[in-house]
Amino acid sequence: MRVLVDQEGGYKIKIGDFTWLYSSHTALYVDDKWYSSDDDSLPLTGISFAQGSDVNLGSWNETQLNYDLVHGGIHTKIVGHIRQWQTNSAITFHLDTGDQILSNSIPLDMDSVRTVFPSFHIKQLHEYDQLGFFTFAGEMCGDDSKHAGWWNSSSQVITGGMTGGPVVLFDLTQHGENDMIVLSPFSRFMATSLSQTDSILEYGVMGSMLTIPANYNHSMIIFYSPNGINEGVREWGTMMRKAHNRTTEHRLNDLTINYLGYYTDNGGYYYYNTEKGLNYEQTIIDVYQQIHLPFHYLQLDSWWYYKGIGGGVTQYTPMPTIFPDGLQALHRRVENIPFAAHNRYWAFDTVYKQNYSFALDEVHGTALPIGNDSFWFDLFTQTHDWGLILYEQDWLDHQTYNFTPLFTDIHLGHQWLISMGDAAEKVGMNIQYCMSLPRHILTALEAQRVTHARVSTDYAFHLEQTRNAQQWAIGISSMFADAVGLAPFKDVLWSTKDQPGAPYPHSPQEVLPDREILISTLSTGPVGPGDAINYTNSSRIMKCCRQDG
């Protein structure tokens, strides 16, 4: 793969003798106005060349496109870098937005972008071109809205910038087995997006961001592999991990990935449901004592902590109606087996805003720790004391697109997730992402303690016969998770077909328990039965692991 740049600042991506992509325009939305190379309101003033080396990725050569942005009588130099790597089959595009603050009073929406570099025509260039695409999009690691099609001007490749993710482009005549490229953000994952305007693919800062600070930059990558889609996505992930110093150390050593656990989330028998006549504390103790399986941890879902406005979390401690003796006492009564625990979004009326820095969104009734103080460290230290080894951050999608500060403040999203990850590293806590958008998965490249992510919808939707969601079909989203170093998690499972008294409508059934256990095992992620005490098929489950779990 190589890039060709002409004297007008246009560029083409060629593989062999064929052009796969050619550029559209460069643009910025500043002071509520578009400046574009198309109409010369963002004129190209020169082309220069440079070379250098990156400590992780090696040597590069680049072409620099220099533009002059004139707004408010001020000239600002905008530079687009097109960088070809010598030892990596990739081209990266970097935009320096200059030494001035770039603001708007009338923002664009979160699905568009307010800087455009690079951009490419979505178009069949020749009659004999047979390019197809698929893209990761939506929640659960890009599983929910993933889609595919022909690469031509009638295709909607990106349906929404906020929920969109990497795009895989491949040669249909080769059946996806040879030439392919991946287009994805390369940095600033929470603040930038791939977007689509008409039949043009654009990359840049999310349109709703109010201010771009001085000396800001962002980057996108086009990665090429001749080895087909599966291997190509892995190779792209390898380069992404190398660029961001991401290792698989914590994934490989995560107890919740390596050993059998018991789950109570949406699809588990004890999801907002207890044994008849018992509270949750005694139910969990009975699960541990009466299901004769070598569980190494127990997962506690959203039913145990305090909630407030809009169902958000007010206090991440157990309600006495759930665990009368507290979690430390429960931990002792289950012989100190560790816990994995769920959390959702923070409520506007959370008690933690009294002592810690929280951004607030009164319209949506939510809050978010800013990440500039000891909140996450204190929270993880306290929960570690009652046996928590895995923190599950759920509702990531809703927290992002339903929380105004996250899609208007260019730094907040990164601060939120990285401060969480840094605190987890200090305490020795691992993190699972759930309902994650592709931007969260990419940000995990910079958060070593995120070890796995859910890659399909809730298991309950598979059990409910009227929905019959193919929740077990995790192959595509698993490619994405695994490539960036995360173990794919299918979710809880049942080991028997019928479990009377389960808290789900429409006669829930698991028609193929063996399929659930097999796919969970092969996924390399957690394997988590969630059966009722008297409906657990232990011999079937034990096919997934050694005798010690």
C-alpha positions in Angstrom: 0.0 0.0 0.0 1.2 3.5 -0.8 -0.1 7.0 -0.8 0.3 9.4 -3.7 -0.1 13.2 -3.1 -0.6 15.7 -5.9 0.4 19.4 -6.0 -3.2 20.5 -5.1 -3.1 18.5 -1.9 -5.2 15.6 -3.1 -4.2 12.1 -2.2 -4.9 8.5 -3.3 -4.4 5.2 -1.5 -3.2 2.5 -3.9 -2.8 -1.2 -3.4 -0.7 -2.6 -6.2 -1.9 -0.9 -9.4 -5.4 -0.1 -8.1 -6.7 3.0 -6.4 -8.8 2.0 -3.4 -9.5 5.5 -2.0 -9.1 9.1 -3.2 -9.5 12.2 -1.1 -12.2 14.8 -0.9 -11.4 17.9 1.1 -10.0 19.4 4.3 -12.2 21.6 6.4 -12.8 23.2 9.8 -15.9 24.5 11.5 -14.8 27.6 13.5 -16.8 30.6 14.8 -20.0 28.9 13.5 -18.7 28.9 10.0 -17.1 26.3 7.7 -13.7 26.9 6.2 -12.8 24.4 3.4 -10.2 23.6 0.8 -13.1 23.1 -1.6 -14.0 26.8 -1.9 -10.5 28.1 -1.0 -11.7 29.5 2.3 -9.1 27.2 3.8 -6.4 27.6 1.1 -3.4 25.3 0.7 -0.3 27.4 1.1 2.4 24.8 0.5 3.5 21.2 0.6 6.5 20.1 2.6 8.2 16.9 3.5 9.7 15.4 6.7 10.9 12.2 8.2 11.4 10.9 11.7 11.0 8.0 14.0 8.6 6.8 16.7 9.9 4.9 19.7 7.3 2.2 19.3 6.6 2.1 15.5 9.9 3.0 13.9 10.8 5.3 11.0 8.4 7.3 8.9 8.3 9.7 6.0 5.5 12.2 5.6 4.0 14.8 3.3 2.8 17.9 5.1 -0.2 19.9 3.7 0.0 23.5 5.0 -3.3 25.5 5.2 -4.0 29.1 6.2 -7.0 29.5 8.4 -8.1 33.2 8.6 -10.8 33.9 11.2 -11.4 37.0 13.2 -8.5 38.6 11.3 -6.1 36.0 12.7 -4.0 33.7 10.6 -3.6 30.2 12.0 -1.4 27.6 10.4 -3.2 24.2 10.0 -1.1 21.3 9.0 -2.2 17.9 7.7 0.4 15.2 7.9 0.3 12.1 5.7 2.7 9.6 7.2 3.9 6.4 5.6 5.6 4.0 8.0 8.6 2.0 6.8 8.2 -1.1 8.9 4.4 -1.1 9.3 1.9 -1.5 6.5 0.0 1.6 7.5 -0.5 5.2 6.6 -1.5 7.6 9.4 -3.1 11.1 9.0 -2.4 13.7 11.6 -4.1 17.1 11.8 -2.5 19.9 13.8 -5.2 22.5 14.4 -2.8 25.4 15.2 -1.8 27.7 18.0 -5.2 29.3 18.5 -8.3 28.2 20.4 -11.1 27.2 17.9 -14.5 27.7 19.4 -18.2 27.7 18.3 -21.3 29.1 19.9 -23.6 27.0 17.7 -22.2 23.5 17.8 -22.8 20.8 15.3 -24.4 17.5 16.3 -22.5 14.6 17.9 -22.8 12.4 14.8 -20.9 14.9 12.6 -17.3 16.2 12.8 -16.1 19.8 13.0 -12.6 19.1 11.6 -12.2 17.1 8.4 -8.9 15.4 7.7 -8.6 13.0 6.1 -11.7 12.5 4.0 -12.4 10.0 1.2 -15.1 9.5 -1.5 -17.3 6.5 -0.9 -17.4 5.6 -4.6 -16.9 2.8 -7.0 -13.9 4.2 -9.0 -14.1 1.8 -12.0 -16.6 -0.6 -13.4 -14.4 -3.5 -12.4 -14.0 -2.4 -8.8 -15.6 -4.9 -6.4 -15.0 -3.5 -2.9 -17.1 -4.4 0.1 -17.1 -3.1 3.6 -18.2 -3.9 7.1 -18.1 -1.7 10.1 -18.3 -2.1 13.9 -21.0 0.2 15.3 -23.2 0.6 18.3 -23.1 -0.9 21.8 -21.5 -4.1 22.9 -18.1 -3.6 21.2 -19.7 -2.5 18.0 -22.0 -5.5 17.8 -25.4 -3.9 18.0 -25.3 -1.8 14.8 -22.6 -3.6 12.8 -23.4 -3.7 9.1 -21.9 -4.5 5.7 -22.4 -3.5 2.0 -20.9 -2.5 -1.2 -18.4 0.4 -1.2 -20.2 2.8 -3.5 -22.0 6.2 -3.4 -25.3 4.7 -2.4 -24.0 3.0 0.8 -24.4 4.4 4.3 -21.1 3.2 5.7 -21.3 5.3 8.9 -24.8 5.6 10.3 -23.8 7.8 13.3 -20.4 9.3 14.2 -21.0 8.9 18.0 -21.7 5.2 17.7 -19.5 4.4 14.7 -16.3 2.5 14.7 -13.5 1.1 12.5 -14.4 0.3 8.9 -13.0 -2.8 7.1 -12.7 -2.5 3.4 -12.0 -5.6 1.3 -11.9 -7.0 -2.3 -15.1 -9.0 -2.9 -13.5 -10.9 -5.8 -11.1 -12.3 -3.3 -13.9 -13.2 -0.9 -12.2 -11.2 1.9 -9.3 -13.6 1.9 -6.5 -11.4 0.6 -6.3 -7.6 0.3 -8.0 -5.6 3.0 -7.6 -2.3 4.9 -8.9 -1.0 8.2 -9.8 2.6 8.7 -10.0 3.8 12.3 -9.1 6.6 14.7 -5.5 6.4 15.8 -5.7 8.7 18.8 -8.2 10.9 20.8 -10.7 8.1 20.7 -13.3 9.8 23.0 -13.2 13.1 21.1 -13.0 12.1 17.5 -15.1 10.1 15.1 -15.5 8.7 11.6 -18.5 10.3 10.0 -20.3 10.4 6.7 -21.7 13.4 4.8 -23.4 12.4 1.6 -21.0 10.0 0.0 -17.9 11.3 1.7 -16.2 9.5 4.7 -14.8 12.1 7.1 -12.6 11.9 10.2 -12.2 14.6 12.8 -13.2 16.1 16.1 -16.8 15.3 17.1 -19.1 18.1 15.9 -20.7 18.8 19.2 -17.3 19.7 20.9 -17.5 23.4 21.8 -13.8 24.2 21.9 -10.7 22.8 20.4 -7.7 24.0 22.5 -4.6 25.5 21.0 -2.0 23.1 19.8 -4.5 20.2 19.5 -3.9 17.3 17.2 -5.7 14.1 16.2 -4.9 11.1 14.0 -6.4 8.3 11.9 -4.9 5.2 10.5 -5.3 3.2 7.3 -3.8 -0.3 7.9 -3.2 -2.7 5.0 -2.9 -6.5 5.1 -2.7 -9.0 2.2 -3.8 -11.8 4.5 -7.6 -11.5 4.6 -10.1 -10.0 7.0 -9.5 -12.1 10.1 -5.7 -12.0 10.1 -5.8 -8.4 8.9 -7.9 -7.2 11.8 -5.5 -9.0 14.2 -2.5 -7.3 12.5 -4.2 -3.9 12.8 -4.8 -4.6 16.5 -1.1 -5.5 16.9 0.0 -2.2 15.5 -2.6 -0.3 17.6 -1.4 -2.1 20.8 2.2 -1.4 19.9 1.5 2.3 19.3 -0.2 2.7 22.7 2.0 0.3 24.7 -0.9 -2.0 25.4 0.0 -5.4 26.8 -2.0 -8.5 27.5 -0.5 -9.1 30.9 -3.6 -8.4 32.9 -5.9 -10.2 30.5 -3.8 -13.4 30.7 -3.7 -13.2 34.5 -7.4 -12.2 35.2 -9.0 -14.8 37.5 -12.4 -14.0 36.1 -11.3 -15.0 32.6 -9.3 -18.0 33.6 -11.7 -19.7 36.0 -15.3 -20.5 36.3 -17.6 -17.9 37.9 -21.3 -17.5 38.8 -23.3 -14.7 37.2 -26.5 -12.9 38.3 -26.9 -10.4 35.5 -29.7 -10.0 32.9 -30.3 -13.6 31.9 -29.2 -15.2 35.1 -31.8 -16.8 37.3 -31.2 -14.6 40.2 -31.3 -11.3 38.4 -33.6 -9.1 40.6 -34.9 -12.5 41.8 -34.2 -14.5 44.9 -34.9 -17.9 46.3 -38.5 -18.1 47.5 -38.8 -16.6 51.0 -35.1 -15.6 51.2 -33.2 -12.4 50.9 -30.3 -11.9 48.5 -27.7 -12.5 51.1 -28.9 -16.0 51.9 -29.6 -16.7 48.2 -26.0 -15.9 47.3 -24.7 -18.1 50.1 -27.0 -20.9 49.0 -25.7 -20.6 45.4 -22.1 -21.0 46.7 -22.9 -23.9 49.0 -25.5 -25.8 47.0 -24.3 -25.6 43.4 -21.5 -28.1 43.3 -19.2 -26.4 40.9 -15.7 -25.0 41.4 -16.6 -21.4 41.2 -13.7 -19.0 41.8 -15.8 -15.8 42.0 -19.4 -14.6 42.2 -20.8 -11.7 40.1 -23.2 -9.2 41.7 -25.3 -7.3 39.3 -27.1 -4.0 39.6 -29.6 -5.1 42.2 -27.5 -4.5 45.3 -26.6 -0.8 45.4 -28.5 2.5 46.1 -30.1 4.3 43.1 -31.6 7.7 42.8 -32.7 10.1 40.0 -33.3 8.3 36.7 -32.2 5.0 38.2 -28.6 6.2 38.5 -26.2 5.2 41.3 -26.3 7.4 44.4 -24.1 5.3 46.6 -22.0 2.2 45.7 -22.7 0.4 48.9 -25.1 -2.4 49.6 -28.7 -1.7 50.6 -29.5 -3.4 54.0 -32.5 -5.0 52.5 -30.2 -6.8 50.1 -27.2 -7.6 52.3 -28.3 -7.0 55.9 -24.8 -8.0 57.3 -22.9 -6.1 54.6 -20.5 -7.3 51.9 -17.6 -7.9 54.1 -19.7 -10.4 56.1 -21.0 -12.0 53.0 -17.4 -12.3 51.7 -16.5 -14.3 54.9 -19.6 -16.5 54.7 -18.7 -17.6 51.2 -15.2 -18.5 52.4 -13.6 -15.3 51.0 -14.4 -16.1 47.4 -13.9 -12.9 45.4 -16.6 -10.8 43.8 -17.1 -9.2 40.4 -19.6 -6.3 40.7 -21.6 -4.3 38.3 -22.0 -0.5 38.2 -24.0 1.8 35.9 -24.2 5.6 35.5 -24.0 8.0 38.4 -27.2 9.8 39.4 -27.4 13.6 39.6 -28.1 13.2 43.3 -25.1 10.9 44.0 -23.7 11.4 47.5 -20.1 11.4 46.2 -20.4 14.9 44.6 -20.3 16.3 48.2 -16.6 15.3 48.5 -15.3 14.7 45.0 -15.3 16.6 41.7 -18.3 15.6 39.5 -19.5 17.0 36.2 -23.3 17.3 36.4 -26.1 17.1 33.8 -29.3 18.3 35.3 -31.3 17.8 32.1 -30.4 14.0 32.0 -30.3 13.7 35.8 -26.8 12.2 35.7 -23.3 12.9 37.0 -19.7 11.8 36.2 -16.5 11.9 38.2 -14.2 14.3 36.5 -11.1 12.2 37.3 -8.9 15.0 38.8 -9.0 13.8 42.4 -8.9 10.6 44.4 -12.5 9.4 43.7 -11.7 6.2 41.8 -8.8 5.3 44.0 -10.9 5.7 47.1 -13.8 3.7 45.6 -11.7 0.8 44.4 -9.8 0.7 47.7 -13.1 0.4 49.7 -14.5 -2.2 47.4 -11.3 -4.2 47.4 -11.7 -4.5 51.1 -14.9 -6.6 50.7 -13.4 -8.8 48.0 -14.0 -7.0 44.7 -11.5 -8.1 42.0 -13.4 -7.1 38.9 -15.3 -3.8 38.4 -17.9 -4.0 35.6 -18.6 -0.6 34.1 -21.9 -0.9 32.3 -24.1 1.5 30.4 -21.1 3.1 28.8 -23.0 4.0 25.7 -25.8 5.9 27.6 -23.3 7.5 29.8 -21.6 9.0 26.8 -24.4 10.1 24.4 -26.9 11.0 27.2 -24.4 13.1 29.2 -24.0 16.6 27.7 -20.5 17.4 29.1 -19.1 14.2 27.5 -20.0 15.2 24.0 -19.2 18.9 24.5 -15.9 18.9 26.5 -13.0 17.6 24.3 -11.0 16.2 27.3 -13.6 14.8 29.7 -14.2 11.4 28.1 -10.5 10.5 28.1 -10.1 11.8 31.7 -13.1 9.7 32.9 -11.9 6.4 31.5 -8.2 6.8 32.0 -8.6 8.0 35.7 -10.7 4.9 36.3 -8.0 2.7 34.7 -5.2 4.4 36.6 -6.9 3.9 39.9 -7.6 0.2 39.1 -3.9 -0.2 38.3 -2.9 1.2 41.7 -5.3 -1.0 43.6 -4.8 -4.2 41.5 -8.4 -4.2 40.2 -9.5 -5.4 36.7 -12.2 -3.8 34.7 -14.9 -5.2 32.3 -16.6 -2.8 29.8 -20.2 -3.4 29.0 -22.5 -1.7 26.5 -19.4 -0.1 25.1 -19.2 1.8 21.9 -16.2 1.3 19.6 -14.7 4.5 21.0 -14.6 3.0 24.5 -13.0 -0.2 23.2 -10.3 1.9 21.5 -9.7 3.9 24.6 -9.0 0.6 26.4 -5.7 0.6 24.5 -4.6 3.2 27.0 -6.2 1.5 30.1 -4.3 -1.7 30.8 -6.6 -2.9 33.6 -9.5 -3.2 31.2 -9.2 -7.0 30.5 -12.5 -7.9 28.8 -15.7 -6.6 27.2 -19.1 -7.8 26.5 -19.5 -8.4 22.7 -23.2 -9.2 22.4 -26.6 -8.2 23.7 -28.0 -9.4 27.1 -28.6 -13.1 27.4 -32.1 -12.5 28.6 -33.1 -11.4 25.1 -32.0 -14.7 23.8 -34.0 -16.6 26.4 -37.2 -14.7 25.7 -38.8 -16.6 22.8 -40.5 -13.6 21.3 -37.1 -11.9 20.8 -34.9 -15.0 20.1 -31.8 -12.8 19.8 -28.8 -14.7 18.5 -26.8 -13.6 21.5 -24.3 -16.4 21.0 -23.2 -15.1 17.5 -20.2 -13.2 18.7 -17.6 -13.8 15.9 -17.4 -10.3 14.4 -17.4 -8.2 17.5 -15.0 -10.6 19.1 -12.5 -9.9 16.3 -12.5 -6.2 17.4 -12.2 -6.9 21.1 -9.4 -9.5 20.7 -7.5 -7.3 18.3 -7.0 -4.5 20.8 -6.2 -6.9 23.6 -9.5 -7.6 25.3 -11.1 -11.0 25.9 -14.6 -11.2 24.4 -17.4 -12.0 26.9 -20.5 -13.7 25.6 -22.5 -13.1 28.9 -24.1 -15.4 31.4 -25.6 -18.8 30.3 -28.0 -21.5 31.3 -27.0 -25.1 31.4 -30.5 -26.5 31.2 -33.5 -25.8 28.9 -36.3 -24.8 31.3 -35.9 -23.1 34.7 -39.3 -22.4 36.3 -39.5 -19.2 38.3 -37.0 -17.3 36.2 -37.7 -13.6 36.1 -38.3 -13.3 32.3 -41.5 -13.2 30.2 -42.7 -15.4 27.4 -41.6 -18.8 28.7 -37.8 -18.3 28.6 -35.8 -21.3 27.3 -32.3 -22.2 26.4 -32.7 -24.5 23.5 -29.0 -25.4 23.1 -27.2 -25.2 26.4 -24.1 -27.0 24.9 -23.8 -24.3 22.3 -23.7 -21.6 25.0 -21.0 -23.4 27.0 -19.0 -24.2 23.9 -19.0 -20.6 22.6 -18.3 -19.1 26.0 -15.3 -21.4 26.4 -13.9 -20.8 22.9 -14.4 -17.0 23.2 -11.4 -16.9 25.6 -13.5 -14.7 27.8 -15.3 -15.4 31.1 -17.5 -18.5 31.4 -20.4 -17.7 33.8 -23.3 -20.0 34.4 -26.3 -18.3 36.0 -28.6 -21.3 36.6 -31.1 -21.7 39.5 -29.7 -23.9 42.3 -31.9 -26.9 41.4 -31.6 -26.5 37.6 -27.8 -26.6 37.2 -26.4 -29.3 35.0 -22.9 -29.6 36.6 -21.6 -32.4 34.3 -22.5 -30.3 31.2 -20.8 -27.2 32.6 -17.7 -29.1 33.6 -16.9 -29.9 30.0 -15.6 -26.3 29.8 -12.8 -26.6 32.4 -10.5 -28.7 34.6 -11.7 -30.1 37.8 -10.4 -27.1 39.7 -12.5 -24.7 37.6 
